[in-house]
């Protein structure tokens, strides 16, 4: 990884209205050059080449709140 690379792998946000959220991001994210990359039940990933931004229902089945449903993945480098 070079010095200009991101330290972030992906970011996930939770939603209480999954269908409305993905409809919104399906319209907005293409303006940034992003598209749907991957889908799982209750989750959709967007990105340019790989999943960078996830929208989904919280994995614990509880309502999405400020922290519940939020996830940040860092890139780990050994070099």
Phi, psi and omega in degrees: 000133179274172184294341181269000182286155177286151173269352183262136174270310181196163176229138177239140174235148178267156178218149174263354178226078188305309183298319179292320181296313182289329175297319178296308183291330174299329180273323187275315189293333175300335177293342176259007180083016182258154177217170174294128181252322186209150177222141173225162176305121179079011180207141176227137178248139178240155176176182176269314180234334181214165184295113181244331184228116181252141173236130180194172174279143181303139185295336181276000178079358179273164179299148174291135177226189181306320181252335183278118184106351180269139181207135176235125179253125178265153175274127179262128180238134178264359184243000000 
